[in-house]
Amino acid sequence: MDRLTSIDASFLSNESTTSHMHIGAVMIFEGTPPPYDELIGHISSRLHLVPRYRQKLATPPAETGRPFWVDDPHFNITYHVRHASLPAPGDEEQLRRRVARVFSQRLDRSKPLWELWLVEGLTRDRFALISKTHHALVDGISGVDIATVLFDFSPTTEPPTSEHEWHPRPEPSGAELAARGVEGLAKTPLRLARRLEGAVKRPMSTISEAREAAEGVGDVVGALASPAPEVPLNTRIGPYRRFVWTRARLDHLKEIKQQLGGTVNDVVLTVVSGALRTWLHGRGVRTDELELRALVPVSIRAENQHGELGNQIAAMRGPLPVHVADPVDRLSTVCAEMGDVKSSKQALGAEVISRFNDFAPPTLLAQASRLNFSTRLFNLIVTNVPGPQFPLYLLGSKLLDAFPIAFLPENHALAIAIMSYDGGINFGLLADHDSMDDVAAISEALEQEIADLLARARAVGLADSPAEADNQPA
């Protein structure tokens, strides 16, 4: 039995009937969809690469610690892999509605926490896969999920290297879960003692690390004194969702950052800020001196931890300066403020708190995790995940587009996930159905913001080019 990390457990404790903690993506492929049975066989041949996908939750009785992952003896892949078809004409708007309905339903906690939908009937000889996985099961930044192991690097499907016959381990009894829970609590003083022993052996190093850790925690606590502003994004939400997306070119964002400064992520935050500014104005909200805050997840997984299971993420508060009208000035503001955020040790502070939570009792852990998703800290999630810059294939069909999907914490009506793939960079906007019926306006504004910044970047490039200088009057 593997115990959930404190971060994974927090995604469970924060889930409610209106706030679902699953994440995923909608992936569009060219060509004819594979037969359902063939897809089932393909997934089955690679399930050994993601062992969590055959495991379910087992919760110890009383207050004896975080839940465990245990093998599901009744695992049935046909429950998790589902088949649907769009009605005619099968356009992308109908696909987005299908995605919204899928993400409006919570996952069944009595079974492994994932679903994969094969969707036929998409126009222009295409089909789609919708992946939906609980955040407790997969790290949205650095982890491995079912979608990543299904792909090949060429149209030729790689056969499984060997047979991997799976035999579930016996399901633990309540007494065994309680014993393991108590065992974990009993080992807490020992783990603390080992850390103390290490501190005694490396006093100067420990003092330096402790100083940095204290500064990081101070920065996190200081953020509470500067709460996020109250805007229509932060309201009571229901269980139903809307989903829209925006396509863009990664080379356009790189051209913007090369000519105007910053990083690709700075450009992303800038265009999101501009789109939200337009949307707020449409809602009649004044943006003078208004700066929103984005929850920006960052990976804290060490180089030697790649491939390990469990979430290894912390969160920083990124700036969304909707008060700045000029897009170039807005990018400069984002660059400067993100520099301050990175030097503030926010991520280190969040990591220290998460490590502390590994020793915390369940009641305290639940309180701390609710604080992490408080509207006092941020207005919406904005997560940017770099993907492979080469084509991927599923059973011979090329992956054309991938639109990531984040989750909505309580009182957060919008989450924006961004993912780059094979030269493109796509924005997936998940929104509350009832309070965000105009979310499409944000998607359209994102396209306009990118176009405006790109035009300004190219104007700078032309002005700086030698040919342009030669054509200037003497």
Residue pairs with C-beta under 8 A, 6 or more apart in sequence:
1 58
1 68
1 69
1 70
1 172
1 177
1 180
2 68
2 69
2 309
3 65
3 66
3 67
3 68
3 69
3 180
3 184
4 12
4 57
4 66
4 67
4 68
4 69
4 136
4 310
5 66
5 310
5 311
5 312
5 358
6 66
6 354
6 357
6 358
6 360
6 365
7 310
7 311
7 312
7 313
7 354
7 357
8 66
8 135
8 136
8 137
8 310
8 311
9 66
9 67
9 136
9 362
9 365
9 369
10 357
10 365
10 366
10 368
10 369
10 372
11 21
11 134
11 135
11 136
11 311
11 369
12 21
12 57
12 67
12 134
12 136
13 365
13 366
13 369
13 370
14 21
14 369
14 370
14 372
14 373
14 409
14 410
15 21
15 106
16 410
17 106
17 239
18 236
18 237
18 238
18 239
18 410
19 237
19 407
19 408
19 409
19 410
20 103
20 104
20 105
20 106
20 107
20 239
20 407
20 408
21 134
21 135
21 136
21 407
22 103
22 106
22 107
22 113
22 132
22 133
22 134
22 135
22 407
23 132
23 133
23 134
23 135
23 138
23 140
23 404
23 405
23 406
23 407
23 417
24 103
24 130
24 131
24 132
24 133
24 404
24 405
25 130
25 131
25 147
25 402
25 403
25 404
25 405
25 419
25 428
26 95
26 96
26 99
26 128
26 129
26 130
26 131
26 243
26 245
26 402
26 403
26 405
26 428
27 128
27 129
27 130
27 131
27 147
27 399
27 401
27 402
27 403
28 95
28 122
28 126
28 127
28 128
28 399
28 400
28 401
28 402
29 126
29 127
29 128
29 129
29 394
29 397
29 398
29 399
29 400
30 125
30 126
30 397
30 398
30 400
31 125
31 126
31 127
31 396
31 397
31 398
32 125
32 127
32 397
33 118
33 120
33 127
33 397
34 42
34 118
34 394
34 395
34 397
36 81
36 83
36 118
38 395
39 81
39 118
39 395
40 77
40 78
40 81
42 150
42 157
42 394
42 395
43 77
43 81
43 116
43 146
43 150
44 77
45 159
45 160
45 164
46 149
46 150
46 160
47 53
47 54
47 77
47 146
47 164
47 166
48 164
48 166
49 144
49 149
50 144
50 145
50 146
50 149
51 309
52 69
52 112
52 137
52 138
52 309
53 80
53 112
53 114
53 137
53 146
54 71
54 72
54 75
54 112
54 166
54 168
55 69
55 70
55 71
55 72
55 112
56 69
56 70
56 71
56 72
56 109
56 110
56 111
56 112
56 113
57 67
57 68
57 69
57 70
57 109
57 113
58 67
58 68
58 69
58 70
58 171
58 172
58 177
59 67
59 68
59 177
60 67
60 68
60 177
60 178
60 180
60 181
61 174
61 177
61 178
61 181
62 178
63 361
63 362
63 363
64 177
64 178
64 181
64 182
64 184
64 185
65 180
65 181
65 182
65 184
65 185
65 362
66 184
66 362
66 365
68 172
68 177
68 180
70 169
70 171
70 172
71 168
71 169
71 171
72 111
72 112
72 168
73 168
73 170
73 171
75 111
75 112
75 168
79 111
80 111
80 112
80 114
80 115
80 116
81 115
81 116
81 117
81 118
82 115
82 116
82 117
82 118
83 117
83 118
83 120
84 98
84 117
84 118
84 119
84 120
85 119
85 120
85 121
86 94
86 95
86 98
86 119
86 120
86 121
86 122
87 94
87 121
88 121
89 123
90 121
90 122
90 123
91 122
91 123
92 122
92 123
95 119
95 122
95 128
96 243
96 244
96 245
97 243
98 117
98 119
98 130
99 130
99 243
99 405
100 240
100 241
100 242
100 243
100 433
101 241
102 115
102 117
102 130
102 132
103 132
103 241
103 243
103 405
103 430
104 239
104 240
104 241
104 433
106 239
107 113
107 114
107 115
107 132
107 134
112 137
113 133
113 134
113 136
113 137
114 131
114 132
114 133
114 134
114 137
114 145
114 146
115 130
115 131
115 132
115 133
116 129
116 130
116 131
116 132
116 146
116 147
117 128
117 129
117 130
117 131
117 132
118 127
118 128
118 129
119 127
119 128
119 129
119 130
120 127
121 127
122 128
126 400
127 397
129 147
129 394
131 145
131 146
131 147
132 405
133 145
133 146
135 311
135 407
136 311
137 145
138 144
138 145
138 311
139 299
139 301
139 310
139 311
139 312
139 313
140 297
140 311
140 313
140 383
140 385
140 406
141 297
141 298
141 299
141 301
141 313
141 383
141 385
142 299
142 301
142 306
142 312
142 313
143 309
143 310
143 311
144 307
150 394
151 392
151 393
151 394
151 399
152 158
152 392
152 393
152 394
153 390
153 392
153 393
154 393
155 393
155 396
155 397
155 398
156 396
157 393
157 395
157 396
172 180
188 359
191 359
192 359
198 206
199 206
212 345
212 348
213 348
213 349
213 352
215 345
215 348
215 349
216 345
216 346
216 347
216 348
216 349
216 350
216 351
216 352
217 349
217 352
217 353
218 349
219 344
219 345
219 346
219 349
220 346
220 349
220 350
220 353
221 349
223 317
223 346
223 377
224 376
224 377
227 376
227 377
228 234
228 292
228 293
228 317
228 375
228 376
228 377
228 378
228 379
229 290
229 291
229 292
229 293
229 379
231 280
231 285
231 290
231 292
231 379
232 280
232 283
232 285
232 413
232 435
233 276
233 292
233 379
233 380
233 412
233 413
233 414
234 375
234 379
234 411
234 412
234 413
235 411
235 413
235 432
235 435
236 411
236 435
237 408
237 410
237 411
237 412
237 413
237 432
237 434
237 435
238 432
238 433
238 434
238 435
240 432
240 433
240 434
241 408
241 430
241 431
241 432
241 433
242 430
242 431
242 432
242 433
242 436
242 437
242 439
243 405
243 428
243 429
243 430
243 431
244 429
244 431
244 439
244 440
244 442
244 443
245 403
245 426
245 427
245 428
245 429
245 443
246 426
246 427
246 429
246 443
246 444
246 446
246 447
247 401
247 424
247 426
248 424
248 425
248 426
248 427
248 446
248 447
248 450
249 423
249 424
249 425
250 264
250 389
250 420
250 423
250 424
250 425
251 423
252 450
252 454
253 264
253 267
253 268
253 425
253 450
254 264
255 454
255 457
255 458
255 461
256 267
256 331
256 450
256 453
256 454
256 457
257 263
257 264
257 266
257 267
258 457
259 457
259 458
259 460
259 461
260 328
260 331
260 332
260 453
260 456
260 457
260 460
261 331
261 332
261 335
262 270
262 331
262 334
262 335
262 338
263 335
263 338
264 384
264 425
265 338
265 384
266 331
266 334
266 335
266 338
267 331
267 453
268 382
268 384
268 418
269 294
269 296
269 318
269 319
269 320
269 334
269 338
269 382
270 327
270 330
270 331
270 334
270 449
270 453
271 327
271 446
271 449
271 450
271 453
272 294
272 320
272 382
272 416
272 446
273 292
273 319
273 320
273 321
273 322
273 324
273 330
273 334
274 322
274 327
274 330
274 445
274 448
274 449
274 452
275 442
275 443
275 445
275 446
275 448
275 449
276 292
276 320
276 322
276 442
276 445
277 287
277 322
277 323
277 325
278 441
278 442
278 445
278 448
278 449
279 438
279 441
279 442
279 445
280 287
280 290
280 322
281 287
282 438
282 441
283 438
287 322
287 323
288 323
289 323
290 322
290 323
291 319
291 320
291 321
291 322
291 323
292 320
292 322
292 379
292 380
293 317
293 318
293 319
293 320
293 377
293 378
293 379
294 317
294 318
294 319
294 320
294 378
294 379
294 380
294 381
294 382
295 315
295 316
295 317
295 318
295 373
295 377
295 378
295 380
295 381
295 382
296 315
296 316
296 317
296 318
296 382
296 383
296 384
297 313
297 314
297 315
297 381
297 383
298 313
298 314
298 315
298 316
298 347
299 312
299 313
300 312
300 313
300 314
300 347
300 351
300 354
301 308
301 312
301 313
302 312
305 312
314 347
314 348
314 350
314 351
314 354
315 346
315 347
315 350
315 372
316 341
316 342
316 346
316 347
316 350
317 341
317 346
317 377
317 378
318 338
318 341
318 382
319 333
319 334
319 337
319 338
319 341
320 379
320 382
321 330
321 333
321 334
321 337
324 330
324 333
327 449
327 452
327 453
327 456
328 453
328 456
331 453
350 372
353 368
357 364
357 365
357 368
357 369
360 368
371 377
373 409
373 410
373 412
375 411
375 412
379 412
380 412
380 413
380 414
380 415
380 416
381 406
381 407
381 409
381 412
381 415
381 416
381 417
382 415
382 416
382 417
382 418
383 404
383 406
383 415
383 416
383 417
383 418
384 417
384 418
384 419
385 404
385 417
385 418
385 419
385 420
386 419
386 420
387 402
387 419
387 420
387 421
387 422
388 421
388 422
389 420
389 421
389 422
389 423
390 422
391 398
391 399
391 422
392 398
392 399
392 421
392 422
393 399
399 421
399 422
401 421
401 424
401 426
402 419
402 421
402 426
403 419
403 426
403 427
403 428
404 417
404 418
404 419
404 426
404 428
405 417
405 428
405 430
406 415
406 416
406 417
406 428
406 430
407 415
407 430
408 414
408 415
408 430
408 431
408 432
413 431
413 432
413 435
413 436
414 429
414 430
414 431
414 432
414 436
414 439
414 442
415 429
415 430
415 431
416 427
416 428
416 429
416 430
417 427
417 428
417 430
418 425
418 426
418 427
418 428
419 425
419 426
419 428
420 426
427 443
427 446
429 439
429 442
429 443
431 439
462 468
